[in-house]
Amino acid sequence: MKRINIGSGSIWEDKVGYSRAVKTGNIIEIAGTTAVENGEIVGIKDPYIQTKFILEKISAVLKKLGSGMEDVTRTRIYVTDIDNWEQIGCAHAEFFKDIKPVATMVEVSSLIDKDLLVEIEVTAYVI
């Protein structure tokens, strides 16, 4: 099976040893994605904006791999405050209302930066 790694250009990918996304056969795995662009956090204090931005980033990576959001079979959402679930869920539904992948949302004590409220991983299956 051919393996395709997609990087984001982050210096952390080489330092830590990971890829933004990996496609192996029909399966695409996208690493935990946060609302960071050019080193700046997007949507500080706004979980809805962060979630929407993250899902747009994920959509762009899927497109690079010849896929799309319609191929997503699982989302994993890590949040720093579970009380924000409705705002996060609303943004998630904008992308997945009709697709309905399996989804998990869990509260974590923190993410890599205190201003990050949401981190999302996805799995997609391409036919």
N, C-alpha and C positions, 0 to 999 in steps of 0.2 A: 504494500500500500504506500502510495506517495504521501509524504508529509509536507505541509506548507506552514511555515511560521510567519506571522505578521507582527512587526514591531511598531511601537508608537514613536520611537526615537528618544524615549526617556533614558537618561543615563542609568537609571535603576535597573533596567532590563539586563544589562551586562553585569552590573554589580551584584544583583541578587540571583540572576540566572532564570529569567522567565520571558515569555512572549505575550504580547497583547492578545493574540489569538493563535490557535493552532487548528488546522484542518487536516484530518486523517481520514481518508476515504470519504464517506458521506457525513461524517460528524465534525462539527465546528464547536470548539470550546473557546469562550471569551473570558479572559481573566477579570477579576474584580476591577470595575471601572468607576471612577469618581468624577466629580464635576470640576476638573482642572483643565485649563487651557493656557498654554504658554506660561506655565508656572503659577498662574493665578486661579484662585477658586471662584467659580461662577455661582451666583445665587447664595451668597453668605446669608445665613439665618432663614433661608427659604427652601424647605424640603421639596416643594412642588417643582420649583425651577431647577434645583439640582437633579431631581429624578428625570425630568424632561430632557435636560442637557445630556445626561448620561445615556439615555435611551437613543438620542440622536447620534451620539458618538458610536454606540454599539451598532446602530443601523448602517452607518458609514463603513464600519469594518466588515460587516456581513456583505455589503455590496462589493467590496474589494475582493471578496472570496466567491463571488458569483451567487450570492444568497440574498436573503432579505428577512425582514421581521416575520413574515408568514412561515418561515422555516423554523422559528424558535419553538423548542419543545419544553424548555424549563428556564425559569428565572429564579435567581437567589438574590434576595434583597436584604442587605445588612443596614440597620438603622441605629442611630445613637439615642433615639427617643421614640419608643413605640407609640406614644401619643400622637405622633405625626402620621400614623398609618393612613388616615383618610386622604391627606394631601398627596402622599406618595402613591397610594392606590389610584387616585384620580389621574395622575400623570401616567401611571402604568396602563390604565384602561384606555387612554388615548391611543396607545400603540397596539394593545392586545385585546380590546373588547371583543372582537370577532374571532381572533386567533385562539385565545384561551389556552396558553401553555400552562403546565403545572407551575405553581409558584410557591415560594417560601419567603416569609419575611420574619427576620429575627432581630431582636435588640441586642446590640453589643455595647460593651463599656466605652469603647472609643474606636475611632479610625486613625489613620496616620497623621491627621491634622485635626485640631479641635473644631475648626470651622466646616469640616466635611460632615455632613449629616447622613449621607446615603452612599452605599457602594453596591454595585450590581454585577453579578456574573450571569452569563447565559450559555445554554447549550442549544445548538441548532442541528437539525438533520436535513440534509439536502438530498433530494431524490434525483 
